[in-house]
Amino acid sequence: MGTLSASPAQKAKRAREMLSCYFSGPVFQEIPMQHAEKDTRVAVRQAALADAAAIAPLFDGYRQFYGQAPDPALALAFVSERLALLESVIFIAESDDGRALGFTQLYPSFSSVAARRIWVLNDLFVTPDARGSGAGRALLAAARAHAAASGALRIELSTAHDNPAQKLYEAQGYEREQGFYHYSLRVAG
């Protein structure tokens, strides 16, 4: 049976089978709580599929930050699919009362030159009212702990030239790359 006609459950099962060939070890396991960073108001944990509805408004806000039109249905579908197919690892920051404050999403990749696993920190978003609360710092710390636990060489990220989060990244040890140009090729509308 081809993947185009497969049910979502069959696609998820096939994805898990395919990923198990490449990702043995702790890559897609829950991070123990001692790795989760905690601020006085913020707790960070790895998200599960059941968290998709809480993450979707954050993801929609992230997309709007980058100029996309609001689309809550698209946000929910995209986040749900990534989590169901184990295609990304998402951490969610929550307040003491359980309110979602922010998220970060990591995609697995590899460095061919180093012959090692790397993670792409593709998304980081904190709600405007939670900025400065430590949520962003805690999310980055959880991403770093996850990368280390999975044996990764590094975490890579890209951001807009005018994104004020650059200061946060640099304060957490991220270095602006000087030696490479990054290119992009659009293949679909």
PEURKA-V808471 format. One record per residue. N is the residue number from 1. RES is the residue in one letter. PSI is psi in degrees with one decimal (* if undefined). OMEGA is omega as a letter, one per 20 degrees, with the letter a starting at -180 (none if undefined). D_CENTER is the distance of its C-alpha to the mean C-alpha in Angstrom with 2 decimals. Layout:
N & RES & PSI & OMEGA & D_CENTER
N & RES & PSI & OMEGA & D_CENTER
//
This chain:
1 & M & 131.7 & r & 30.95
2 & G & 157.7 & a & 28.67
3 & T & -20.6 & a & 25.04
4 & L & -32.7 & a & 25.97
5 & S & 1.2 & a & 28.25
6 & A & 150.2 & r & 26.26
7 & S & 162.9 & r & 25.17
8 & P & -38.8 & r & 21.54
9 & A & -40.0 & r & 22.40
10 & Q & -39.2 & r & 23.93
11 & K & -42.8 & r & 20.99
12 & A & -43.1 & r & 18.66
13 & K & -44.7 & r & 21.35
14 & R & -41.0 & r & 21.75
15 & A & -44.1 & r & 18.08
16 & R & -41.7 & r & 18.23
17 & E & -44.8 & a & 21.51
18 & M & -42.9 & a & 20.31
19 & L & -32.2 & a & 17.26
20 & S & -25.7 & r & 19.61
21 & C & -32.4 & a & 21.63
22 & Y & -26.8 & a & 18.95
23 & F & 74.8 & r & 16.84
24 & S & 153.4 & a & 19.38
25 & G & -155.7 & a & 18.78
26 & P & 13.8 & a & 16.06
27 & V & -45.9 & a & 12.96
28 & F & 21.7 & r & 12.24
29 & Q & 158.4 & r & 14.32
30 & E & 142.3 & r & 13.85
31 & I & 128.0 & r & 13.83
32 & P & 150.8 & a & 17.28
33 & M & -27.9 & a & 17.82
34 & Q & -16.1 & r & 19.36
35 & H & -17.5 & a & 16.03
36 & A & 129.2 & r & 14.65
37 & E & 143.1 & r & 15.65
38 & K & 130.7 & r & 18.03
39 & D & 174.8 & a & 19.68
40 & T & -29.8 & a & 22.83
41 & R & -4.9 & a & 21.11
42 & V & 132.5 & r & 17.49
43 & A & 138.1 & a & 16.12
44 & V & 135.8 & r & 12.56
45 & R & 160.0 & r & 11.91
46 & Q & 135.0 & a & 9.70
47 & A & 153.9 & r & 9.75
48 & A & 173.0 & a & 12.15
49 & L & -35.0 & r & 13.50
50 & A & -16.2 & r & 15.90
51 & D & -1.9 & a & 13.37
52 & A & -41.4 & a & 12.63
53 & A & -31.0 & r & 15.52
54 & A & -32.4 & a & 14.41
55 & I & -32.6 & a & 10.92
56 & A & -46.0 & r & 12.62
57 & P & -33.1 & r & 14.68
58 & L & -44.1 & r & 11.93
59 & F & -39.7 & r & 10.23
60 & D & -41.0 & r & 13.87
61 & G & -39.3 & r & 14.49
62 & Y & -47.0 & a & 11.78
63 & R & -38.8 & r & 13.49
64 & Q & -36.6 & r & 16.80
65 & F & -35.1 & r & 16.13
66 & Y & 23.4 & r & 16.04
67 & G & 8.5 & r & 19.24
68 & Q & 151.8 & r & 18.49
69 & A & 147.8 & r & 20.78
70 & P & 136.7 & r & 19.73
71 & D & 79.0 & a & 19.07
72 & P & -36.4 & a & 18.07
73 & A & -43.1 & r & 19.00
74 & L & -43.6 & a & 16.85
75 & A & -46.8 & r & 13.78
76 & L & -44.3 & a & 14.66
77 & A & -43.8 & a & 15.50
78 & F & -48.9 & a & 12.40
79 & V & -43.9 & a & 10.02
80 & S & -43.0 & a & 12.83
81 & E & -42.6 & r & 13.25
82 & R & -44.8 & a & 9.83
83 & L & -42.6 & a & 10.30
84 & A & -37.7 & a & 14.00
85 & L & 3.2 & a & 13.94
86 & L & 38.3 & a & 11.51
87 & E & -10.4 & r & 9.93
88 & S & 166.5 & r & 6.29
89 & V & 126.9 & a & 5.30
90 & I & 134.1 & r & 4.33
91 & F & 141.4 & r & 6.50
92 & I & 136.0 & r & 9.13
93 & A & 134.1 & a & 11.90
94 & E & 150.7 & r & 15.32
95 & S & 171.9 & r & 18.82
96 & D & -29.5 & r & 21.72
97 & D & 10.4 & r & 22.77
98 & G & 5.6 & r & 19.50
99 & R & 132.4 & r & 18.53
100 & A & 124.1 & a & 14.85
101 & L & -26.2 & a & 14.40
102 & G & 175.0 & r & 10.82
103 & F & 162.0 & r & 7.13
104 & T & 146.0 & a & 4.02
105 & Q & 129.0 & a & 0.72
106 & L & 137.7 & r & 3.18
107 & Y & 137.8 & r & 6.37
108 & P & 144.8 & r & 9.62
109 & S & -173.4 & a & 12.54
110 & F & 154.6 & r & 15.87
111 & S & 114.1 & r & 18.36
112 & S & -37.5 & a & 21.67
113 & V & -46.2 & a & 23.68
114 & A & -12.2 & a & 22.58
115 & A & 48.3 & a & 22.25
116 & R & 159.4 & r & 19.18
117 & R & 143.3 & r & 15.60
118 & I & 166.9 & r & 12.96
119 & W & 141.3 & r & 9.17
120 & V & 113.9 & r & 7.93
121 & L & 95.8 & a & 5.72
122 & N & -33.5 & a & 5.97
123 & D & 134.7 & r & 5.50
124 & L & 124.8 & a & 7.06
125 & F & 133.8 & r & 9.78
126 & V & 135.5 & a & 12.59
127 & T & 147.1 & a & 15.60
128 & P & -38.6 & a & 18.65
129 & D & -13.9 & a & 20.66
130 & A & -1.5 & r & 18.26
131 & R & 135.3 & a & 17.93
132 & G & -2.8 & a & 19.86
133 & S & -11.0 & a & 19.43
134 & G & -2.5 & a & 17.30
135 & A & -46.8 & r & 14.12
136 & G & -44.7 & r & 12.31
137 & R & -42.6 & a & 13.99
138 & A & -38.3 & r & 13.15
139 & L & -42.4 & r & 9.37
140 & L & -37.4 & r & 9.86
141 & A & -39.5 & r & 12.34
142 & A & -40.3 & r & 10.35
143 & A & -43.0 & r & 7.91
144 & R & -43.1 & r & 11.34
145 & A & -40.4 & r & 13.01
146 & H & -44.8 & r & 10.81
147 & A & -44.0 & r & 11.38
148 & A & -43.0 & a & 14.98
149 & A & -27.8 & a & 15.49
150 & S & 0.5 & r & 14.58
151 & G & 19.4 & a & 17.03
152 & A & 153.2 & r & 14.91
153 & L & -41.1 & a & 16.85
154 & R & 171.8 & r & 14.35
155 & I & 134.8 & r & 11.05
156 & E & 148.5 & r & 11.50
157 & L & 157.3 & r & 10.55
158 & S & 150.0 & r & 12.75
159 & T & 162.9 & r & 13.81
160 & A & 148.5 & a & 16.90
161 & H & -29.9 & a & 20.10
162 & D & 13.2 & a & 20.82
163 & N & 119.8 & a & 17.55
164 & P & -13.3 & r & 18.80
165 & A & -10.5 & r & 15.54
166 & Q & -37.8 & r & 16.93
167 & K & -40.2 & r & 19.15
168 & L & -47.1 & a & 16.43
169 & Y & -47.9 & a & 14.77
170 & E & -35.4 & r & 18.29
171 & A & -23.3 & r & 19.27
172 & Q & 7.5 & r & 16.61
173 & G & -2.6 & r & 18.05
174 & Y & 139.4 & a & 16.14
175 & E & 135.4 & r & 18.95
176 & R & 126.4 & a & 19.56
177 & E & 134.3 & a & 20.51
178 & Q & -23.5 & a & 24.11
179 & G & -4.2 & a & 25.21
180 & F & 148.8 & r & 23.34
181 & Y & 143.4 & r & 23.09
182 & H & 132.1 & a & 20.11
183 & Y & 160.8 & r & 21.27
184 & S & 140.7 & r & 20.02
185 & L & 115.1 & r & 22.10
186 & R & 127.0 & a & 21.85
187 & V & -5.3 & r & 23.01
188 & A & 156.6 & a & 22.80
189 & G & * & none & 23.69
//
